[in-house]
């Protein structure tokens, strides 16, 4: 099954937890100090909110698949859209380990296509590891600025320089 995904940045997590829990008539499936997620069945949507963005609003859209075998088909569709794409492979973000790739539509909206492999205890393992190594408080800059403590993006392609042109990706694959 595929599930539509929407990730929004919010300024007040507790206020939005109350609002969306009432709107969806259900509690979130995951809540952290900076993040919440509802895995709704009708309609099937993975709706996530976090306080990690520079400004509130939609961060990105996407599709989550329960079947890892659907991900290559989804990637082929992204390539067929004739846009540059980023294949992240397996990584960590949003308290999950996933295999994912990204494509950006003509309006500049990032679309994530992913298969979740496991739940993890931190928002991003690389940032948590860097934080522990430096023994400093974790500070994550806006995704839009293209920087995090780990030097890699989470929840969006880092920048257009990190996006692999379709032609290059196709030749590097298979």
DSSP file (Angstrom, degrees, kcal/mol; ACC not computed):
  #  RESIDUE AA STRUCTURE BP1 BP2  ACC     N-H-->O    O-->H-N    N-H-->O    O-->H-N    TCO  KAPPA ALPHA  PHI   PSI    X-CA   Y-CA   Z-CA
    1    1 A X              0   0    0      0, 0.0    65,-2.3     0, 0.0     2,-0.4   0.000 360.0 360.0 360.0 141.5    0.0    0.0    0.0
    2    2 A X  E     -A   65   0A   0     63,-0.2     2,-0.4    64,-0.1    63,-0.2  -0.817 360.0-161.4-101.0 147.6    1.1    3.5   -0.7
    3    3 A X  E     -A   64   0A   0     61,-2.8    61,-3.0    -2,-0.4    42,-0.2  -0.997  20.9-119.9-131.3 130.1    0.3    6.3    1.7
    4    4 A X  E     -Ab  63  45A   0     40,-1.6    42,-3.5    -2,-0.4     2,-0.4  -0.406  30.9-151.8 -64.3 144.1    0.3   10.0    1.0
    5    5 A X  E     +Ab  62  46A   0     57,-3.0    57,-1.9    40,-0.2     2,-0.4  -0.976  18.2 176.5-125.8 135.3    2.8   12.0    3.1
    6    6 A X  E     -Ab  61  47A   0     40,-2.3    42,-2.9    -2,-0.4     2,-0.5  -0.987   7.0-169.1-136.9 125.3    2.7   15.6    4.2
    7    7 A X  E     -Ab  60  48A   0     53,-2.5    52,-3.1    -2,-0.4    53,-1.5  -0.973   9.7-175.8-118.3 125.1    5.2   17.2    6.6
    8    8 A X  E     -Ab  58  49A   0     40,-2.5    42,-1.8    -2,-0.5     2,-0.4  -0.913  22.1-132.8-119.5 145.3    4.5   20.7    8.0
    9    9 A X  E     -Ab  57  50A   0     48,-3.1    48,-2.4    -2,-0.4     2,-0.3  -0.817  28.9-173.7 -91.4 136.6    6.6   23.0   10.2
   10   10 A X        -     0   0    0     40,-2.8    43,-0.2    -2,-0.4     3,-0.2  -0.895  27.4-145.2-127.8 157.9    4.7   24.4   13.2
   11   11 A X  S    S+     0   0    0     -2,-0.3     2,-0.5     1,-0.3    -1,-0.1   0.770  93.1  36.7 -92.8 -28.9    5.6   27.0   15.8
   12   12 A X     >  -     0   0    0      1,-0.2     4,-2.0    38,-0.1    -1,-0.3  -0.906  63.6-172.2-129.3 102.6    3.8   25.5   18.7
   13   13 A X  H  > S+     0   0    0     -2,-0.5     4,-2.6     1,-0.2     5,-0.2   0.917  84.9  50.0 -63.0 -45.9    3.8   21.7   18.9
   14   14 A X  H  > S+     0   0    0      1,-0.2     4,-2.0     2,-0.2    -1,-0.2   0.896 110.7  49.7 -64.2 -39.9    1.3   21.3   21.8
   15   15 A X  H  > S+     0   0    0      1,-0.2     4,-2.2     2,-0.2    -1,-0.2   0.917 114.6  45.0 -62.6 -42.9   -1.2   23.6   20.2
   16   16 A X  H  X S+     0   0    0     -4,-2.0     4,-2.9     2,-0.2     5,-0.3   0.824 107.6  58.1 -72.7 -31.9   -1.0   21.7   16.9
   17   17 A X  H  X S+     0   0    0     -4,-2.6     4,-2.0     2,-0.2     5,-0.2   0.936 110.2  44.4 -59.5 -46.2   -1.2   18.4   18.7
   18   18 A X  H  X S+     0   0    0     -4,-2.0     4,-1.9    -5,-0.2    -2,-0.2   0.938 115.7  47.7 -62.5 -46.9   -4.5   19.4   20.2
   19   19 A X  H  X S+     0   0    0     -4,-2.2     4,-2.8     1,-0.2    -2,-0.2   0.958 116.5  39.8 -61.7 -53.7   -5.8   20.8   16.9
   20   20 A X  H  X S+     0   0    0     -4,-2.9     4,-2.8     1,-0.2     6,-0.3   0.836 111.9  56.5 -71.4 -31.4   -4.8   17.9   14.6
   21   21 A X  H  X>S+     0   0    0     -4,-2.0     5,-1.4    -5,-0.3     4,-0.8   0.905 113.4  41.8 -63.6 -39.3   -5.8   15.2   17.2
   22   22 A X  H  <5S+     0   0    0     -4,-1.9     3,-0.2    -5,-0.2    -2,-0.2   0.917 114.9  50.7 -71.0 -43.5   -9.3   16.8   17.2
   23   23 A X  H  <5S+     0   0    0     -4,-2.8    -2,-0.2     1,-0.2    -3,-0.2   0.906 119.9  35.3 -60.7 -42.8   -9.4   17.3   13.5
   24   24 A X  H  <5S-     0   0    0     -4,-2.8    -1,-0.2     2,-0.2    -2,-0.2   0.545 102.9-131.7 -88.7  -8.1   -8.4   13.7   12.8
   25   25 A X  T  <5S+     0   0    0     -4,-0.8     2,-0.3    -3,-0.2    -3,-0.2   0.840  77.2  82.8  57.6  36.0  -10.4   12.3   15.8
   26   26 A X  S   <S-     0   0    0     -5,-1.4    -2,-0.2    -6,-0.3    -1,-0.2  -0.980  80.6-108.4-160.5 155.2   -7.4   10.3   16.9
   27   27 A X        -     0   0    0     -2,-0.3    -9,-0.0     1,-0.1   -10,-0.0  -0.485  48.4 -91.3 -81.3 157.1   -4.1   10.7   18.8
   28   28 A X        -     0   0    0     -2,-0.1    10,-0.3     1,-0.1     3,-0.1  -0.273  21.8-134.6 -65.3 155.3   -0.8   10.7   17.0
   29   29 A X  S    S+     0   0    0      8,-2.3     2,-0.3     1,-0.3     9,-0.2   0.679  92.4  23.8 -82.9 -18.9    1.1    7.4   16.5
   30   30 A X  E     -C   37   0A   0      7,-1.6     7,-2.3     2,-0.0     2,-0.4  -0.981  64.6-178.8-148.0 135.5    4.3    9.1   17.6
   31   31 A X  E     +C   36   0A   0     -2,-0.3     2,-0.2     5,-0.2     5,-0.2  -0.995   8.3 166.1-135.4 129.2    5.1   12.2   19.7
   32   32 A X  E >   -C   35   0A   0      3,-3.4     3,-0.6    -2,-0.4    -2,-0.0  -0.745  54.5 -91.0-127.0 177.6    8.5   13.6   20.5
   33   33 A X  T 3  S+     0   0    0     -2,-0.2   -20,-0.1     1,-0.2     3,-0.1   0.730 126.5  20.1 -65.5 -21.0    9.5   17.0   21.9
   34   34 A X  T 3  S+     0   0    0      1,-0.1    17,-1.9   -21,-0.1    18,-0.3   0.229 124.4  47.1-129.4  11.8    9.8   18.5   18.4
   35   35 A X  E <   -CD  32  50A   0     -3,-0.6    -3,-3.4    15,-0.2     2,-0.3  -0.998  47.2-178.0-158.4 147.6    7.8   16.1   16.2
   36   36 A X  E     -CD  31  49A   0     13,-2.2    13,-2.5    -2,-0.3     2,-0.4  -0.983   8.5-166.6-148.9 150.8    4.5   14.3   15.9
   37   37 A X  E     -CD  30  48A   0     -7,-2.3    -8,-2.3    -2,-0.3    -7,-1.6  -0.999   8.3-161.9-142.9 136.4    3.1   11.9   13.3
   38   38 A X  E     - D   0  47A   0      9,-2.7     9,-2.4    -2,-0.4     2,-0.8  -0.975   6.6-159.2-113.3 129.0   -0.4   10.5   12.6
   39   39 A X  E     - D   0  46A   0     -2,-0.5     7,-0.2     7,-0.2     2,-0.2  -0.795  23.7-168.3-105.8  86.4   -0.6    7.4   10.4
   40   40 A X  E   > - D   0  45A   0      5,-2.2     5,-1.4    -2,-0.8     3,-0.2  -0.476  20.2-163.9 -81.6 146.0   -4.2    7.7    9.2
   41   41 A X  E   5S+ D   0  44A   0      1,-0.2     3,-0.4     3,-0.2     2,-0.4   0.746  72.2  67.9 -98.3 -29.1   -6.1    4.9    7.5
   42   42 A X  T   5S+     0   0    0      1,-0.6    -1,-0.2     3,-0.1     2,-0.1  -0.813 123.1  11.6-137.5  95.1   -9.0    6.8    6.0
   43   43 A X  T   5S-     0   0    0     -2,-0.4     2,-0.8    -3,-0.2    -1,-0.6   0.570 107.3-121.6 -79.6 158.3   -7.7    8.4    3.9
   44   44 A X  E   5 + D   0  41A   0     -3,-0.4   -40,-1.6    -2,-0.1     2,-0.3  -0.527  54.1 147.5 -70.2 108.9   -4.3    6.8    4.1
   45   45 A X  E   < -bD   4  40A   0     -5,-1.4    -5,-2.2    -2,-0.8     2,-0.8  -1.000  47.3-146.0-144.9 141.1   -1.9    9.6    5.0
   46   46 A X  E     -bD   5  39A   0    -42,-3.5   -40,-2.3    -2,-0.3     2,-0.6  -0.920  30.5-174.5-101.9 100.7    1.3    9.9    6.9
   47   47 A X  E     +bD   6  38A   0     -9,-2.4    -9,-2.7    -2,-0.8     2,-0.4  -0.894   4.9 178.1-105.6 117.6    0.8   13.4    8.4
   48   48 A X  E     -bD   7  37A   0    -42,-2.9   -40,-2.5    -2,-0.6     2,-0.3  -0.915  12.0-171.9-123.4 146.6    3.8   14.8   10.3
   49   49 A X  E     +bD   8  36A   0    -13,-2.5   -13,-2.2    -2,-0.4     2,-0.3  -0.969   9.5 172.6-130.6 149.8    4.5   18.1   12.1
   50   50 A X  E     -bD   9  35A   0    -42,-1.8   -40,-2.8    -2,-0.3     3,-0.3  -0.982  36.9-135.9-151.5 162.3    7.7   19.4   13.6
   51   51 A X  S    S+     0   0    0    -17,-1.9   -16,-0.1    -2,-0.3   -42,-0.1   0.105  80.7  97.6-102.4  19.9    9.2   22.5   15.1
   52   52 A X        +     0   0    0    -18,-0.3    91,-0.2     3,-0.0    -1,-0.2   0.485  59.8  95.2 -91.0  -3.8   12.5   22.3   13.1
   53   53 A X  S    S-     0   0    0     -3,-0.3    89,-0.1   -43,-0.2     3,-0.1  -0.449  75.9-125.7 -90.0 162.4   11.7   24.6   10.3
   54   54 A X  S    S+     0   0    0      1,-0.2     2,-0.3    -2,-0.1    -1,-0.1   0.879  95.9  13.6 -69.7 -39.6   12.6   28.3    9.9
   55   55 A X  S    S-     0   0    0      2,-0.1    -1,-0.2    -3,-0.0   -46,-0.2  -0.945  88.0 -99.8-136.7 158.5    8.9   29.2    9.2
   56   56 A X  S    S+     0   0    0     -2,-0.3     2,-0.3    -3,-0.1   -46,-0.2  -0.397  72.7  68.4 -77.6 155.2    5.6   27.4    9.6
   57   57 A X  E    S-A    9   0A   0    -48,-2.4   -48,-3.1    -2,-0.1     2,-0.2  -0.788  89.1 -18.0 131.7-173.5    3.9   25.8    6.7
   58   58 A X  E     -A    8   0A   0     -2,-0.3   -50,-0.3   -50,-0.2     3,-0.1  -0.455  46.3-179.7 -68.3 128.4    4.3   22.9    4.3
   59   59 A X  E     -     0   0A   0    -52,-3.1    51,-0.4     1,-0.4     2,-0.3   0.883  62.2 -30.0 -90.5 -54.5    7.8   21.5    4.3
   60   60 A X  E     -A    7   0A   0    -53,-1.5   -53,-2.5    49,-0.1    -1,-0.4  -0.984  49.1-137.5-159.4 165.6    7.4   18.7    1.7
   61   61 A X  E     +Ae   6 111A   0     49,-2.2    51,-2.7    -2,-0.3     2,-0.3  -0.723  33.8 139.4-117.6 169.4    5.0   16.2    0.3
   62   62 A X  E     -Ae   5 112A   0    -57,-1.9   -57,-3.0    49,-0.3     2,-0.4  -0.996  43.0 -95.8 178.3-172.4    5.5   12.6   -0.6
   63   63 A X  E     -Ae   4 113A   0     49,-2.2    51,-2.3    -2,-0.3     2,-0.4  -1.000  22.8-158.9-133.3 133.1    4.5    9.0   -0.8
   64   64 A X  E     -Ae   3 114A   0    -61,-3.0   -61,-2.8    -2,-0.4     2,-0.4  -0.925  11.4-156.4-108.2 134.7    5.4    6.2    1.7
   65   65 A X  E     -A    2   0A   0     49,-2.6    51,-0.4    -2,-0.4   -63,-0.2  -0.912  18.1-157.0-113.5 141.4    5.3    2.6    0.6
   66   66 A X  S    S+     0   0    0    -65,-2.3     2,-0.6    -2,-0.4   -64,-0.1   0.636  84.8  68.2 -81.9 -15.6    4.8   -0.4    2.8
   67   67 A X    >>  -     0   0    0    -66,-0.3     3,-2.2     1,-0.1     4,-0.5  -0.918  68.2-156.9-113.1 112.1    6.4   -2.6    0.1
   68   68 A X  H >> S+     0   0    0     -2,-0.6     3,-0.9     1,-0.3     4,-0.5   0.774  92.7  66.9 -57.4 -26.9   10.1   -2.0   -0.6
   69   69 A X  H 34 S+     0   0    0      1,-0.2     4,-0.5     2,-0.2    -1,-0.3   0.691  93.7  59.3 -70.0 -17.1    9.6   -3.5   -4.0
   70   70 A X  H <> S+     0   0    0     -3,-2.2     4,-2.3     1,-0.2    -1,-0.2   0.700  86.6  77.9 -81.0 -19.7    7.5   -0.5   -5.0
   71   71 A X  H <X S+     0   0    0     -3,-0.9     4,-2.4    -4,-0.5     5,-0.2   0.901  90.5  50.6 -62.5 -43.6   10.3    2.0   -4.3
   72   72 A X  H  X S+     0   0    0     -4,-0.5     4,-2.4     1,-0.2    -1,-0.2   0.891 111.1  50.4 -61.1 -36.3   12.2    1.3   -7.6
   73   73 A X  H  > S+     0   0    0     -4,-0.5     4,-1.9     2,-0.2    -1,-0.2   0.909 110.3  49.4 -64.7 -41.6    8.9    1.8   -9.6
   74   74 A X  H  X S+     0   0    0     -4,-2.3     4,-1.8     1,-0.2    -2,-0.2   0.883 110.3  51.2 -64.5 -37.6    8.3    5.1   -7.7
   75   75 A X  H  X S+     0   0    0     -4,-2.4     4,-2.5     2,-0.2    -2,-0.2   0.908 107.1  53.0 -65.8 -41.5   11.9    6.1   -8.6
   76   76 A X  H  X S+     0   0    0     -4,-2.4     4,-2.4     1,-0.2    -1,-0.2   0.884 108.1  51.2 -60.8 -37.6   11.3    5.3  -12.2
   77   77 A X  H  X S+     0   0    0     -4,-1.9     4,-1.0     2,-0.2    -1,-0.2   0.883 108.9  50.8 -66.7 -37.8    8.3    7.5  -12.2
   78   78 A X  H  <>S+     0   0    0     -4,-1.8     5,-0.7     2,-0.2     3,-0.4   0.909 111.4  47.9 -65.1 -41.6   10.3   10.4  -10.6
   79   79 A X  H ><5S+     0   0    0     -4,-2.5     3,-1.9     1,-0.2    -2,-0.2   0.905 107.9  55.7 -63.9 -41.2   12.9   10.0  -13.4
   80   80 A X  H 3<5S+     0   0    0     -4,-2.4    -1,-0.2     1,-0.3    -2,-0.2   0.735  91.2  72.2 -64.8 -22.0   10.1   10.0  -16.0
   81   81 A X  T 3<5S-     0   0    0     -4,-1.0    -1,-0.3    -3,-0.4    -2,-0.2   0.575 106.4-129.2 -69.6  -6.8    9.0   13.3  -14.6
   82   82 A X  T < 5 +     0   0    0     -3,-1.9     2,-0.3     1,-0.2    -3,-0.1   0.859  65.0 122.7  63.1  39.4   12.1   14.7  -16.3
   83   83 A X  S   <S-     0   0    0     -5,-0.7    -1,-0.2    -4,-0.2     2,-0.1  -0.870  70.9 -92.9-123.2 160.3   13.4   16.5  -13.2
   84   84 A X        -     0   0    0     -2,-0.3    20,-0.9    81,-0.1     2,-0.3  -0.444  49.2-167.7 -66.9 146.2   16.6   16.3  -11.3
   85   85 A X  E     -FG 103 164A   0     79,-2.8    79,-2.1    18,-0.2     2,-0.5  -0.932  20.6-138.7-138.0 161.7   16.4   13.9   -8.4
   86   86 A X  E     -F  102   0A   0     16,-2.3    16,-3.0    -2,-0.3     2,-0.8  -0.985   8.9-160.2-122.1 120.3   18.3   12.8   -5.3
   87   87 A X  E     +F  101   0A   0     -2,-0.5    14,-0.2    14,-0.2    -2,-0.0  -0.887  12.0 177.5 -99.2 107.1   18.6    9.2   -4.4
   88   88 A X  E     -     0   0A   0     12,-1.4     2,-0.2    -2,-0.8    13,-0.2   0.654  19.2-159.5 -83.2 -16.0   19.6    9.1   -0.7
   89   89 A X  E     -F  100   0A   0     11,-1.2    11,-2.4     2,-0.0     2,-0.5  -0.527  59.9  -8.6  68.3-139.1   19.6    5.4   -0.3
   90   90 A X  E    S+F   99   0A   0      9,-0.2     2,-0.3    -2,-0.2     9,-0.3  -0.800  84.4 137.7 -96.2 131.6   19.2    4.4    3.3
   91   91 A X  E     -F   98   0A   0      7,-2.9     7,-2.6    -2,-0.5     2,-0.4  -0.887  45.6-101.4-154.4-176.4   19.3    7.1    5.9
   92   92 A X  E     +F   97   0A   0     -2,-0.3     2,-0.3     5,-0.2     5,-0.2  -0.957  44.8 135.9-123.6 138.7   17.8    8.4    9.1
   93   93 A X  E >   +F   96   0A   0      3,-2.5     3,-1.0    -2,-0.4    31,-0.2  -0.913  60.8  21.4-170.8 148.5   15.4   11.3    9.6
   94   94 A X  T 3  S-     0   0    0     29,-0.5    29,-0.2    -2,-0.3    30,-0.1   0.874 128.6 -57.1  57.4  42.2   12.2   12.0   11.5
   95   95 A X  T 3  S+     0   0    0     28,-1.0    25,-1.9    27,-0.4     2,-0.3   0.775 119.7  95.4  62.8  28.9   12.8    9.3   14.1
   96   96 A X  E <   -FH  93 119A   0     -3,-1.0    -3,-2.5    27,-0.4     2,-0.5  -0.993  69.4-133.1-147.3 152.5   12.9    6.6   11.4
   97   97 A X  E     +FH  92 118A   0     21,-2.8    20,-3.4    -2,-0.3    21,-1.6  -0.941  44.4 163.6-102.1 125.6   15.4    4.7    9.2
   98   98 A X  E     -FH  91 116A   0     -7,-2.6    -7,-2.9    -2,-0.5     2,-0.5  -0.940  43.4-128.1-141.5 158.3   14.2    4.8    5.6
   99   99 A X  E     +FH  90 115A   0     16,-2.3    16,-2.3    -2,-0.3     2,-0.3  -0.953  51.4 156.0-102.6 129.4   15.3    4.2    2.0
  100  100 A X  E     -FH  89 114A   0    -11,-2.4   -12,-1.4    -2,-0.5   -11,-1.2  -0.966  33.6-163.4-153.2 162.9   14.3    7.3    0.0
  101  101 A X  E     -FH  87 113A   0     12,-2.0    12,-2.6    -2,-0.3     2,-0.3  -0.957  17.1-142.8-144.3 163.2   14.7    9.5   -2.9
  102  102 A X  E     -FH  86 112A   0    -16,-3.0   -16,-2.3    -2,-0.3     2,-0.3  -0.929  13.5-179.3-129.2 148.5   13.6   13.1   -3.7
  103  103 A X  E     -FH  85 111A   0      8,-2.0     8,-3.0    -2,-0.3     2,-0.5  -0.979  19.7-140.2-140.7 148.8   12.3   15.0   -6.7
  104  104 A X  E     - H   0 110A   0    -20,-0.9     6,-0.2    -2,-0.3   -20,-0.1  -0.938  17.5-134.6-114.2 129.5   11.4   18.6   -6.9
  105  105 A X    >   -     0   0    0      4,-2.6     3,-2.4    -2,-0.5     6,-0.0  -0.195  35.9 -91.8 -76.3 172.3    8.4   19.7   -8.9
  106  106 A X  T 3  S+     0   0    0      1,-0.3    -1,-0.1     2,-0.1    -2,-0.0   0.733 127.3  55.3 -58.7 -22.9    8.4   22.8  -11.3
  107  107 A X  T 3  S-     0   0    0      2,-0.1    -1,-0.3     0, 0.0    -2,-0.0   0.537 122.5-105.1 -85.8  -6.1    7.1   25.0   -8.5
  108  108 A X  S <  S+     0   0    0     -3,-2.4     2,-0.5     1,-0.3    -2,-0.1   0.562  70.2 148.1  93.6  10.2   10.0   24.0   -6.2
  109  109 A X        -     0   0    0    -49,-0.0    -4,-2.6     1,-0.0     2,-0.3  -0.686  45.4-130.5 -81.5 126.0    8.0   21.7   -4.0
  110  110 A X  E     - H   0 104A   0     -2,-0.5   -49,-2.2   -51,-0.4     2,-0.5  -0.595  19.0-161.5 -77.7 133.6   10.1   18.8   -2.7
  111  111 A X  E     -eH  61 103A   0     -8,-3.0    -8,-2.0    -2,-0.3     2,-0.4  -0.979   2.8-160.2-117.6 123.7    8.5   15.3   -3.0
  112  112 A X  E     -eH  62 102A   0    -51,-2.7   -49,-2.2    -2,-0.5     2,-0.4  -0.862   5.5-169.9-102.8 134.9    9.9   12.5   -0.9
  113  113 A X  E     +eH  63 101A   0    -12,-2.6   -12,-2.0    -2,-0.4     2,-0.3  -0.995  27.0 155.1-124.3 124.3    9.3    8.8   -1.9
  114  114 A X  E     -eH  64 100A   0    -51,-2.3   -49,-2.6    -2,-0.4     2,-0.4  -0.957  43.0-144.4-152.2 161.4   10.3    6.4    0.8
  115  115 A X  E     - H   0  99A   0    -16,-2.3   -16,-2.3    -2,-0.3     2,-0.4  -0.990  29.9-136.0-127.9 119.6   10.0    3.0    2.5
  116  116 A X  E     + H   0  98A   0    -51,-0.4   -18,-0.3    -2,-0.4     3,-0.1  -0.628  22.8 178.2 -81.6 130.0   10.4    3.0    6.3
  117  117 A X  E     -     0   0A   0    -20,-3.4     2,-0.3    -2,-0.4   -19,-0.2   0.774  60.6 -13.2 -98.2 -35.0   12.7    0.3    7.7
  118  118 A X  E     - H   0  97A   0    -21,-1.6   -21,-2.8     2,-0.0     2,-0.3  -0.989  61.1-106.8-164.7 159.1   12.7    0.9   11.4
  119  119 A X  E     - H   0  96A   0     -2,-0.3     2,-0.3   -23,-0.2   -23,-0.3  -0.764  34.6-164.9 -91.6 142.7   11.9    3.4   14.2
  120  120 A X        -     0   0    0    -25,-1.9   -27,-0.0    -2,-0.3    -2,-0.0  -0.900  26.6-124.1-127.4 159.1   14.9    5.2   15.8
  121  121 A X  S    S+     0   0    0     -2,-0.3     2,-0.3   -25,-0.0     3,-0.0   0.547  89.1  56.8 -82.2  -6.0   15.1    7.1   19.1
  122  122 A X  S    S-     0   0    0      1,-0.1   -27,-0.4   -29,-0.0     3,-0.3  -0.856  82.4-120.3-124.2 159.3   16.5   10.4   17.6
  123  123 A X  S    S+     0   0    0     -2,-0.3   -28,-1.0     1,-0.3   -29,-0.5   0.910 104.7   2.6 -61.3 -42.5   15.3   12.7   14.9
  124  124 A X     >  -     0   0    0    -31,-0.2     4,-2.2   -30,-0.1    -1,-0.3  -0.930  65.0-149.7-149.2 117.7   18.5   12.1   12.9
  125  125 A X  H  > S+     0   0    0     -2,-0.3     4,-2.7    -3,-0.3     5,-0.2   0.865  97.8  54.5 -60.3 -38.9   21.2    9.7   14.0
  126  126 A X  H  > S+     0   0    0      1,-0.2     4,-2.5     2,-0.2    -1,-0.2   0.912 110.3  46.2 -63.4 -42.2   24.1   11.6   12.3
  127  127 A X  H  > S+     0   0    0      2,-0.2     4,-2.4    -3,-0.2    -1,-0.2   0.899 113.3  49.6 -65.7 -40.4   23.1   14.8   14.2
  128  128 A X  H  X S+     0   0    0     -4,-2.2     4,-2.5     2,-0.2    -2,-0.2   0.900 111.7  48.5 -65.6 -40.1   22.8   12.9   17.5
  129  129 A X  H  X S+     0   0    0     -4,-2.7     4,-2.6     2,-0.2    -2,-0.2   0.929 112.4  47.8 -65.5 -45.3   26.2   11.2   17.0
  130  130 A X  H  X S+     0   0    0     -4,-2.5     4,-2.2     1,-0.2    -2,-0.2   0.897 111.8  51.9 -61.3 -39.6   27.8   14.6   16.2
  131  131 A X  H  X>S+     0   0    0     -4,-2.4     5,-1.4     2,-0.2     4,-1.2   0.927 111.1  45.9 -63.0 -46.4   26.1   16.1   19.2
  132  132 A X  H  <5S+     0   0    0     -4,-2.5     3,-0.2     1,-0.2    -2,-0.2   0.905 112.6  51.0 -63.7 -41.2   27.4   13.3   21.5
  133  133 A X  H  <5S+     0   0    0     -4,-2.6    -1,-0.2     1,-0.2    -2,-0.2   0.881 116.7  39.8 -64.8 -38.2   30.9   13.5   20.1
  134  134 A X  H  <5S-     0   0    0     -4,-2.2    -1,-0.2    -5,-0.2    -2,-0.2   0.594  98.6-139.2 -86.3 -11.5   31.0   17.3   20.6
  135  135 A X  T  <5 +     0   0    0     -4,-1.2     2,-0.3    -3,-0.2    -3,-0.2   0.883  61.5 125.3  52.0  42.3   29.3   17.1   24.0
  136  136 A X  S   <S-     0   0    0     -5,-1.4    -1,-0.2    -6,-0.2    -2,-0.1  -0.874  71.7 -85.7-126.1 158.3   27.3   20.2   23.0
  137  137 A X        -     0   0    0     -2,-0.3     2,-0.5    -3,-0.1    -1,-0.0  -0.363  50.8-108.1 -60.8 143.3   23.6   20.9   22.8
  138  138 A X        +     0   0    0      2,-0.0     2,-0.5    -3,-0.0    -1,-0.1  -0.637  40.1 179.8 -77.3 122.5   22.0   19.9   19.5
  139  139 A X        -     0   0    0     -2,-0.5     2,-0.5   -12,-0.1    10,-0.2  -0.990   6.6-167.4-125.2 121.6   21.2   22.9   17.3
  140  140 A X        -     0   0    0     -2,-0.5     8,-0.1     8,-0.1     3,-0.1  -0.943  10.3-146.6-113.2 124.5   19.6   22.2   14.0
  141  141 A X        -     0   0    0     -2,-0.5     8,-0.1     6,-0.2     5,-0.1  -0.302  42.0 -68.1 -79.6 170.0   19.4   25.0   11.4
  142  142 A X    > > -     0   0    0      1,-0.1     5,-1.0   -89,-0.1     3,-0.6  -0.232  34.9-130.5 -57.3 142.6   16.6   25.3    9.0
  143  143 A X  G > 5S+     0   0    0    -91,-0.2     3,-1.6     1,-0.2    -1,-0.1   0.880 109.2  61.5 -59.3 -38.3   16.3   22.7    6.3
  144  144 A X  G 3 5S+     0   0    0      1,-0.3    -1,-0.2     2,-0.1    -2,-0.1   0.802  96.1  58.7 -61.7 -28.6   16.0   25.6    3.8
  145  145 A X  G < 5S-     0   0    0     -3,-0.6    -1,-0.3     2,-0.2    -2,-0.2   0.664 108.7-127.2 -76.3 -13.3   19.5   26.9    4.8
  146  146 A X  T < 5 +     0   0    0     -3,-1.6     2,-0.4    -4,-0.5    -3,-0.2   0.699  69.6 106.3  81.0  18.8   20.9   23.6    3.7
  147  147 A X      < +     0   0    0     -5,-1.0     2,-0.3     5,-0.1    -6,-0.2  -0.986  32.6 161.7-137.7 144.3   22.7   22.9    7.0
  148  148 A X    >   -     0   0    0     -2,-0.4     3,-1.3    -8,-0.1    -8,-0.1  -0.880  56.3 -93.5-139.1 173.8   22.4   20.7   10.0
  149  149 A X  T 3  S+     0   0    0     -2,-0.3    -9,-0.1     1,-0.3   -22,-0.0   0.857 126.2  51.2 -58.1 -33.7   25.0   19.7   12.6
  150  150 A X  T 3  S-     0   0    0      2,-0.3    -1,-0.3     1,-0.1     3,-0.1   0.590 112.0-118.7 -81.5  -9.2   25.8   16.6   10.7
  151  151 A X  S <  S+     0   0    0     -3,-1.3     2,-0.4     1,-0.3    -2,-0.1   0.526  83.9  97.8  82.6   4.1   26.3   18.5    7.4
  152  152 A X  S    S-     0   0    0      6,-0.0    -2,-0.3     5,-0.0    -1,-0.3  -0.945  73.4-114.2-127.0 151.1   23.5   16.6    5.8
  153  153 A X        -     0   0    0     -2,-0.4     2,-0.4    -3,-0.1     5,-0.1  -0.350  20.6-160.4 -78.6 158.9   19.9   17.5    5.3
  154  154 A X  S    S+     0   0    0      3,-0.1   -61,-0.1    -2,-0.1   -30,-0.0  -0.988  73.5   9.1-138.6 130.6   17.0   15.8    6.8
  155  155 A X  S    S+     0   0    0     -2,-0.4     2,-0.3   -12,-0.0  -148,-0.1   0.616 125.6  37.6  76.6  14.8   13.4   16.0    5.5
  156  156 A X  S    S-     0   0    0    -13,-0.0   -96,-0.1   -96,-0.0   -54,-0.0  -0.856  97.9 -80.8-177.6 152.9   14.4   17.7    2.2
  157  157 A X        -     0   0    0     -2,-0.3    -3,-0.1     1,-0.1     3,-0.1  -0.376  44.5-124.9 -57.4 142.6   17.1   17.7   -0.4
  158  158 A X  S    S-     0   0    0      1,-0.2     2,-0.3    -5,-0.1    -1,-0.1   0.924  72.5 -42.7 -59.8 -48.6   20.0   19.8    1.0
  159  159 A X    >   -     0   0    0     -6,-0.0     3,-1.3   -13,-0.0     4,-0.5  -0.958  63.6 -84.1-168.1 175.0   20.2   22.1   -2.1
  160  160 A X  G >  S+     0   0    0     -2,-0.3     3,-0.7     1,-0.3    -2,-0.1   0.772 124.0  62.9 -65.4 -23.0   20.0   22.0   -5.8
  161  161 A X  G 3  S+     0   0    0      1,-0.2    -1,-0.3     3,-0.0    -3,-0.0   0.731 101.2  52.3 -72.8 -19.8   23.7   21.1   -5.9
  162  162 A X  G <  S+     0   0    0     -3,-1.3     2,-0.4     2,-0.1    -1,-0.2   0.548  88.1  98.9 -89.1  -8.2   22.9   17.9   -4.0
  163  163 A X  S <  S-     0   0    0     -3,-0.7     2,-0.5    -4,-0.5   -77,-0.3  -0.664  72.2-135.9 -84.2 131.6   20.3   16.9   -6.5
  164  164 A X  B     -G   85   0A   0    -79,-2.1   -79,-2.8    -2,-0.4    -2,-0.1  -0.756  22.2-117.6 -89.1 122.5   21.5   14.4   -9.1
  165  165 A X     >  -     0   0    0     -2,-0.5     4,-2.5   -81,-0.2     3,-0.3  -0.299  24.9-118.9 -57.2 144.3   20.5   15.2  -12.7
  166  166 A X  H  > S+     0   0    0      1,-0.2     4,-3.0     2,-0.2     5,-0.2   0.892 111.7  54.6 -54.1 -45.1   18.3   12.4  -14.1
  167  167 A X  H  > S+     0   0    0      1,-0.2     4,-1.7     2,-0.2    -1,-0.2   0.903 111.0  44.7 -60.1 -42.2   20.7   11.7  -16.9
  168  168 A X  H  > S+     0   0    0     -3,-0.3     4,-1.5     2,-0.2    -1,-0.2   0.906 114.2  49.5 -67.3 -41.2   23.6   11.2  -14.5
  169  169 A X  H  X S+     0   0    0     -4,-2.5     4,-1.0     1,-0.2    -2,-0.2   0.914 109.1  51.9 -64.7 -42.6   21.5    9.1  -12.1
  170  170 A X  H  < S+     0   0    0     -4,-3.0     3,-0.4     1,-0.2    -1,-0.2   0.888 110.7  47.5 -63.8 -37.7   20.2    6.9  -14.9
  171  171 A X  H  < S+     0   0    0     -4,-1.7    -1,-0.2    -5,-0.2    -2,-0.2   0.786 111.0  51.9 -74.4 -25.1   23.7    6.1  -16.1
  172  172 A X  H  < S+     0   0    0     -4,-1.5     2,-0.3    -3,-0.1    -1,-0.2   0.614 101.4  79.4 -82.6 -12.8   25.0    5.4  -12.6
  173  173 A X     <        0   0    0     -4,-1.0     0, 0.0    -3,-0.4     0, 0.0  -0.644 360.0 360.0 -98.2 152.6   22.2    3.0  -12.0
  174  174 A X              0   0    0     -2,-0.3    -1,-0.2     0, 0.0    -2,-0.1   0.433 360.0 360.0  55.7 360.0   21.8   -0.7  -13.1
